[in-house]
Amino acid sequence: MNLSLHALKKLVPAHARRAIKYYGLRFRCPFCDSSLRRMHASGLDLPVLREKQVVGGGLRDNCLCPVCDSTDRKRLLFLFLRNRTSLFAKPVRLLHVAPEPQLRKEIEKHSNVDYVTADLLRPNVKVKMDVTEIPYADDYFDAIICNHVLEHVPEDRRAMAELFRVLKPGGWAILQVPISHVLRETYEDASIVSEMAREHAFGQYDHVRIYAVDYVDRLRGAGFELVPFDWTNAGAAFGAPSNRYALIEGETVFAATKPR
């Protein structure tokens, strides 16, 4: 029996076994196309994240796909790119800062994308890059994806200015961050430097702030035009109203453009 089970496991890939184990009709993952009865809970369970109601940062149910490990915020990003941009249809030069593995895999399937991956620390990217000093000319990229990066950057306004500089007029950028729904002003304190103190204050050891509703003002201050996108009003393409794709209710997509 053990030999037969071992042989079966070798024949059936791990992701296929997980898809069978969690099969159901409640959710569907847009990355791996699995039909699932539930997702895994994921996220950090910290008092500050609960108190400040930080969207995209705290512990939440039905967050992690048990088959491909995509998270709710990555699924929203993928659906937005697929349904609200021409990224997968037209020639585009794309800068992707701190690329998410599942999304990177999808983008690399499309030959129309001149794809530049970048990160300050990761080795498996095209360019090692500090987002406050982007080594490209003005108006170079058609599109930028920079998600859950700015909350790590002490000089975030400088980073926003750099992202704006290298984006072509008429280009677009997706600039997601964890954001509090109860704070009116972004909370930051440069004197908080230890990992333990940052986790207590900001909800993660390497975060330097908790963004608030004034995040859009910072982006506009860098020159971006911004139309926040609420997926819950966007119909079946985003799984509404039943939340078919297990997205974070309350998460807004910060889709920015550079004026022509």
C-alpha positions as CSV (number, residue, x, y, z in Angstrom):
1,M,0.0,0.0,0.0
2,N,2.8,2.4,0.9
3,L,4.5,1.7,-2.4
4,S,1.3,2.3,-4.4
5,L,0.7,5.6,-2.6
6,H,4.3,6.7,-3.2
7,A,3.9,5.8,-6.9
8,L,0.7,7.7,-7.1
9,K,2.3,10.8,-5.6
10,K,5.1,10.6,-8.1
11,L,2.5,10.5,-11.0
12,V,0.3,13.3,-9.8
13,P,2.0,16.7,-9.3
14,A,1.7,18.3,-5.9
15,H,-0.3,21.2,-7.2
16,A,-2.8,18.8,-8.8
17,R,-3.1,16.9,-5.5
18,R,-3.8,20.1,-3.7
19,A,-6.4,21.1,-6.3
20,I,-8.2,17.8,-5.7
21,K,-8.0,18.1,-1.9
22,Y,-9.5,21.6,-1.8
23,Y,-11.9,21.3,-4.7
24,G,-15.1,23.1,-4.4
25,L,-17.3,25.7,-6.0
26,R,-17.0,28.7,-3.6
27,F,-13.9,30.3,-5.0
28,R,-11.8,30.3,-8.1
29,C,-8.1,31.3,-8.3
30,P,-7.4,33.4,-11.5
31,F,-3.7,32.4,-11.4
32,C,-4.0,28.6,-11.3
33,D,-7.6,28.4,-12.4
34,S,-8.5,26.1,-9.5
35,S,-12.0,25.8,-8.2
36,L,-11.9,25.7,-4.4
37,R,-14.2,25.3,-1.4
38,R,-11.9,27.6,0.7
39,M,-8.6,29.5,0.8
40,H,-6.1,29.5,3.7
41,A,-6.0,32.3,6.2
42,S,-2.8,34.4,6.1
43,G,-1.3,37.7,7.2
44,L,0.1,39.0,10.4
45,D,-2.0,38.9,13.5
46,L,-0.7,42.0,15.3
47,P,-2.6,44.5,17.5
48,V,-1.6,47.6,15.6
49,L,-2.9,46.1,12.3
50,R,-6.3,45.3,13.9
51,E,-6.5,48.6,15.7
52,K,-5.7,50.7,12.6
53,Q,-7.7,48.4,10.3
54,V,-4.8,48.1,7.9
55,V,-6.0,46.7,4.6
56,G,-3.5,44.3,3.0
57,G,-1.5,43.8,6.2
58,G,-3.4,41.9,8.8
59,L,-4.6,38.3,9.3
60,R,-7.5,37.5,7.0
61,D,-9.6,34.5,6.1
62,N,-9.5,33.1,2.5
63,C,-6.3,34.9,1.7
64,L,-3.9,32.3,0.4
65,C,-4.7,29.9,-2.5
66,P,-3.8,26.4,-1.3
67,V,-2.8,25.3,-4.8
68,C,-0.5,28.1,-6.1
69,D,0.1,30.2,-2.9
70,S,-1.2,33.4,-4.5
71,T,-2.6,36.0,-2.0
72,D,-5.8,38.0,-2.2
73,R,-3.9,41.2,-3.0
74,K,-1.9,39.5,-5.8
75,R,-5.2,38.1,-7.3
76,L,-6.7,41.6,-7.3
77,L,-3.6,43.0,-9.1
78,F,-3.7,40.3,-11.7
79,L,-7.4,40.8,-12.4
80,F,-6.9,44.5,-12.7
81,L,-4.0,44.1,-15.1
82,R,-6.0,41.6,-17.1
83,N,-9.3,43.5,-17.2
84,R,-8.4,47.2,-16.9
85,T,-5.1,47.5,-18.8
86,S,-3.7,46.4,-22.2
87,L,-0.6,44.9,-20.6
88,F,-1.2,41.5,-22.1
89,A,-2.3,42.7,-25.6
90,K,0.0,45.6,-26.8
91,P,3.7,46.2,-26.9
92,V,4.8,47.7,-23.5
93,R,8.0,48.4,-21.7
94,L,7.3,47.5,-18.1
95,L,9.2,48.1,-14.9
96,H,8.2,45.6,-12.1
97,V,9.7,46.5,-8.7
98,A,9.9,43.6,-6.2
99,P,8.1,41.3,-8.6
100,E,5.5,38.9,-7.2
101,P,6.3,35.3,-8.3
102,Q,2.9,34.4,-9.6
103,L,2.5,37.6,-11.5
104,R,6.0,37.5,-12.8
105,K,5.3,34.0,-14.2
106,E,2.2,35.3,-16.0
107,I,3.9,38.3,-17.5
108,E,6.9,36.3,-18.8
109,K,4.5,34.3,-20.9
110,H,3.7,37.4,-23.1
111,S,6.3,38.3,-25.7
112,N,4.8,41.8,-26.2
113,V,6.2,42.9,-22.8
114,D,9.7,44.3,-22.6
115,Y,10.0,43.2,-19.0
116,V,12.4,44.8,-16.5
117,T,12.3,43.2,-13.1
118,A,14.1,45.1,-10.3
119,D,14.8,44.8,-6.6
120,L,17.3,46.2,-4.1
121,L,18.1,42.8,-2.4
122,R,16.8,39.9,-4.5
123,P,19.4,38.3,-6.8
124,N,17.0,36.8,-9.4
125,V,16.0,40.1,-11.1
126,K,17.3,41.9,-14.2
127,V,18.4,45.1,-12.3
128,K,19.6,45.7,-8.8
129,M,17.9,49.0,-8.0
130,D,17.2,51.5,-5.3
131,V,13.7,52.8,-6.0
132,T,14.9,56.3,-4.9
133,E,17.6,56.3,-7.6
134,I,16.2,54.5,-10.6
135,P,19.0,54.0,-13.2
136,Y,16.8,54.8,-16.3
137,A,16.2,57.9,-18.4
138,D,13.2,60.2,-18.1
139,D,10.0,58.9,-19.8
140,Y,11.5,55.5,-20.3
141,F,8.7,53.0,-19.2
142,D,5.2,52.6,-20.5
143,A,4.0,51.1,-17.3
144,I,5.2,50.4,-13.7
145,I,4.2,47.9,-11.1
146,C,5.5,48.7,-7.6
147,N,3.4,47.1,-5.0
148,H,4.0,46.9,-1.2
149,V,7.3,48.6,-1.6
150,L,6.9,52.2,-0.5
151,E,6.0,51.4,3.1
152,H,9.6,50.0,3.3
153,V,11.2,53.2,1.9
154,P,12.2,56.0,4.4
155,E,12.3,58.6,1.5
156,D,9.0,57.5,-0.1
157,R,8.3,60.9,-1.7
158,R,11.7,60.7,-3.4
159,A,10.8,57.2,-4.6
160,M,7.4,58.5,-5.9
161,A,9.2,61.3,-7.8
162,E,11.6,58.8,-9.4
163,L,8.8,56.5,-10.5
164,F,7.0,59.5,-12.0
165,R,10.2,60.6,-13.7
166,V,10.9,57.4,-15.6
167,L,7.2,56.9,-16.6
168,K,6.3,58.1,-20.1
169,P,3.6,60.7,-20.4
170,G,0.3,58.8,-20.8
171,G,1.8,55.8,-19.0
172,W,0.3,54.1,-16.0
173,A,1.6,52.8,-12.6
174,I,0.1,50.5,-10.0
175,L,1.3,51.5,-6.6
176,Q,-0.3,49.5,-3.9
177,V,0.5,49.8,-0.2
178,P,-1.1,48.6,3.1
179,I,-3.4,51.4,4.1
180,S,-5.4,52.2,7.3
181,H,-9.1,53.0,7.0
182,V,-9.2,54.8,10.3
183,L,-6.1,57.0,10.2
184,R,-6.6,60.4,8.5
185,E,-2.9,61.0,8.2
186,T,0.0,58.7,7.5
187,Y,1.8,57.6,10.6
188,E,5.6,57.6,10.6
189,D,8.3,58.2,13.1
190,A,12.0,58.2,12.0
191,S,13.1,57.7,15.5
192,I,11.7,54.1,15.5
193,V,14.5,52.0,14.2
194,S,14.6,48.6,15.9
195,E,12.8,45.7,14.3
196,M,10.8,45.0,17.4
197,A,9.7,48.6,17.7
198,R,8.8,48.9,14.0
199,E,6.7,45.7,14.2
200,H,4.8,47.2,17.2
201,A,4.3,50.6,15.6
202,F,3.9,49.8,11.9
203,G,2.8,46.1,11.8
204,Q,6.0,44.7,10.3
205,Y,9.6,44.7,11.3
206,D,10.8,46.3,8.0
207,H,8.0,48.9,7.6
208,V,8.6,52.6,8.3
209,R,5.1,53.9,8.2
210,I,1.3,53.1,8.1
211,Y,-0.3,54.9,5.2
212,A,-3.6,56.6,5.6
213,V,-6.2,58.1,3.3
214,D,-3.7,60.9,2.5
215,Y,-1.7,58.4,0.5
216,V,-3.4,59.7,-2.6
217,D,-2.2,63.2,-1.8
218,R,1.4,62.0,-1.7
219,L,1.1,60.4,-5.1
220,R,-0.6,63.5,-6.6
221,G,2.1,65.7,-5.0
222,A,4.7,63.7,-7.1
223,G,2.7,64.6,-10.2
224,F,0.5,61.5,-10.7
225,E,-3.1,61.7,-11.7
226,L,-5.1,59.2,-9.7
227,V,-8.4,57.5,-10.0
228,P,-8.8,54.9,-7.2
229,F,-10.5,51.7,-8.3
230,D,-13.0,49.9,-6.2
231,W,-13.3,46.3,-7.3
232,T,-16.5,45.6,-5.4
233,N,-18.4,47.8,-8.0
234,A,-16.7,46.3,-11.0
235,G,-19.0,43.2,-11.6
236,A,-18.2,39.6,-12.5
237,A,-14.8,40.3,-14.0
238,F,-13.6,40.9,-10.4
239,G,-15.9,38.2,-8.8
240,A,-18.4,40.7,-7.4
241,P,-20.9,40.5,-5.7
242,S,-20.1,37.0,-4.3
243,N,-16.3,37.7,-4.1
244,R,-15.6,34.7,-6.3
245,Y,-11.9,35.3,-6.4
246,A,-11.5,35.8,-2.7
247,L,-10.2,39.4,-2.8
248,I,-9.8,41.8,0.1
249,E,-13.0,43.7,0.7
250,G,-12.1,47.3,1.2
251,E,-8.9,47.2,-0.9
252,T,-8.6,50.0,-3.5
253,V,-6.4,49.8,-6.5
254,F,-4.2,52.9,-6.8
255,A,-4.0,53.2,-10.5
256,A,-1.9,56.3,-11.3
257,T,-1.1,57.9,-14.7
258,K,1.4,60.5,-15.9
259,P,-0.3,63.4,-17.7
260,R,0.5,63.8,-21.3
